[in-house]
Structures are given as structure tokens and as C-alpha cells.
Amino acid sequence: MEDKQNHEQSFASPTGCDKEINKTSEVSQTQGKAAKKKKRVRNKQSAERASTDKIVTQDDTSHEPSGKEKQHILSQANCDQSTQTETPKNMFKDQATQTIPLEHILTQTSESKSTQTQPARLSYKQLYESQASVNEGQDGSPDQCRNPEQLTVLIWNIDGLDPEDLRERIPSLLMHLGKYRADVVLLQELVPPYLKILKEIMTDYEFLAGSDDGYFTGILLRRCRMELVQSNIVKYPTTEMGRNLLMAEVNFSAHQLCFMTSHLESCKASSQERMNQMRRVWKRMREAPESQTVIFGGDTNLRDREVKKLGGLPDDITDVWEMLGEPEDCKYTWDTVNNNNNDLPFSARLRFDRVYMRAAREGAQLQPDSMTLVGMKRLTCGRFTSDHWGILCMFSFKSSLEQVL
């Protein structure tokens, strides 16, 4: 398994950020020690309340991950479904206006697991671009080697709310993004400091953000492959957590596509709101022009029983994972059995991150070719790039004749 291996790549902070790191190191050390002490106390209390020997799967979904509205942000109470203790609703409103300082993103405490003596480091830009040269040739011309009828989409909740081990997690994220160079990247839990870094490094992408503060979603479009027609943000009228639907209509190799992403309401108590949001997403997918192929990818927080309560998927919408035969190796995208980022007192394996598609009703049809989980390699700090695995999907357009054959 990839997650059992150590990540040996040398990481670094951006070259222009050294002064900020030195300036904030003493403050970070003091705050870090206090935060870790509080975290240990909270974990101990949670462990006393929770049963630690039960693994929650998609068929038993009484637990919701605390991963997003968790103890890392301003030492607030987490969303611990192991004891059904729900986070106060006003917490989400507060978090929607909070921005993690950029210097915090670029600074680690002296107690950080990632603090190690390392050889000469590469800058973030070098890490990102080096992956392109390895995978696309030294001339840096991905257009020349990628099939114009093949589409790659990466969906990932990058856990931007977690401020720990960023000296390894941010470079690791950039390396993954540079390695795959997906035509479209759908991100959740993006935060302003992450967005600033990604924009500075990934100049070959056009960025669309679902908000400009708090935590939000993002759509990244590869400039040499995608032509943006228009974008839209659809607010969920009854959300307690500032959630919305981000949409982008594009032209791709003479095909009309619409990409959607969202981070649906979290926590067990928000089941009804989450289902309402999912229903709205499906409605938008179905109402898209018939000439468009629509792809939704995001952190849905859905349980299978909630999909059943909704009456199952609409007739013209398909679950890409199911279309590919329900491969077991990419089923659980939030997996605390193999991913220890949240340090929770219980184990859960759930398929919260999903990809849905509505085919165009005319012309060439888009078909899924493969689905792979990414970000499963453990870093030297002992944690992973995110508490979610990313989903890399490969699609290809087929003519009506090819489908018959």
C-alpha cells in the first residue's frame, strides 16, 4: 500500500517567504505547545466517551468525520459523531469569516513532526514544475502528448483548515497537482492562504473560487485545454455552514462541458440539509443544456441510506464509481483506518467524496475509463497531504458508432 511508505522528497517553503517564517517562529512555538496540550486533553476526553474498536463503513454511518470543523481552528469544539456531540451552529458562521494568516501556513512549531534536517530544498515552483518535466517531457508541452479526446479530472478535499505539518503537506499537494496536471481540478476546503500559493505557482491554470474568505470550493481549469465560457455560484438558501455550488461551463476539444463542485453540509444532525443540497445539485445537472456533458465532483458527506431516502439517483444521472464496477480500492475516500490525520478515537471508512455525471443528449458521449485514489503516501511527518484521499478520474469521448461496437 502506498500509505505505508515514507515520502522521501525534499520539501521547502517558497523562496520569498523566509523572512515571514523567521519573524513568526517564536510566536508559533508558544501557540503550538498550548494547542497540542489542549488537543491531547480533548482527545483523551473523546476517547473516554467513544468506542474505539468499531469501524464505521458506508453501511453503518452513525459517525461523521470531524475533519473539517475541528479542533485545529481556534481551538473550537469538533464535530465528533462518535458521541453525537454536534458543533454549535454559530461556529460555522464564525469559521466562514476566519482566514488562516499566510505566515501561519508557512510556519511550523518546534514540536512539528515535520521538523527534520533536510538536504538542499527545492522551491514550491520548482517542485511543481519538476513534476511536469518528468511526466510530460522536457519541452513542457502537455498538449503534444495528451489525447485531445481524453479528459482528466481531479477531485480533492485538501483539508485547508488543518494548520499542522504544512511544510510537508503544501509541497506534497503541489507535487500531486504538478504530477497529474489534470484538465480540471475540483477542490474543497480551500482557504485564502492556499489559494494565494496555488495561484502564484500554478500559472497554467485559471482559478474560480466559491468564496473569498473562510473555507470554500475551487475549480481549476488548465488554460491550454479548457476555454471558460461562464461560471456561476449557487447559494444553498438554508445552509448553516456557508456552503454553495460552484459551476463552470467550458469548451473542451469542441465538446461542451459543465463542471460542478460542492462541499455539502457536514455532521449527522445536518442530514436533511445535506439531502436538500444534493437534490439541488441533481436538479441543476438535469437542467443543463442538452448539448452539455455535466460532471459533478465533491465532498458530499453522503451516506448510502441518504441517497436511498432521496429515491436513488435520477434516471439520467450516474455515479462514476458505480459505472466502473464499484472498485473496492477506490471506495473509501475518508478512511481513518489508514489515514491518521484527524487522530480520532474511533475508526471509520466512508465514501464521502463522489463523482456524478449526466451525459450530453446529443453528439459524442463521455465515458469513464478509470478512477484512482491519490494522496495515499505517508509523508515523513507521519501524516498525509489531507485527511481525504483525492480522486483522479480519466474519461474519453466516444462516437455513437464506437459505443455500438
URWOWO-V608229 format. One record per run of one state. SS is the DSSP state (~ for helix, > for strand, _ for the rest). FROM is the first residue (numbers start at 1). TO is the last residue. If there is no record, write none. Layout:
<<SS;FROM;TO> <SS;FROM;TO>>
This chain:
<<_;1;1> <~;2;4> <_;5;5> <>;6;6> <_;7;14> <~;15;49> <_;50;54> <>;55;56> <_;57;79> <>;80;80> <_;81;84> <>;85;85> <_;86;88> <~;89;95> <_;96;101> <~;102;105> <_;106;123> <~;124;136> <_;137;141> <~;142;144> <_;145;149> <>;150;157> <_;158;165> <~;166;180> <_;181;183> <>;184;191> <~;192;201> <_;202;204> <>;205;209> <_;210;214> <>;215;222> <_;223;226> <>;227;235> <_;236;243> <>;244;252> <_;253;254> <>;255;263> <_;264;267> <~;268;287> <_;288;291> <>;292;299> <_;300;303> <~;304;309> <_;310;317> <>;318;319> <~;320;323> <_;324;327> <~;328;330> <_;331;333> <>;334;335> <_;336;346> <>;347;350> <_;351;352> <>;353;358> <_;359;364> <>;365;374> <_;375;377> <>;378;378> <_;379;389> <>;390;398> <_;399;399> <~;400;404> <_;405;405>>
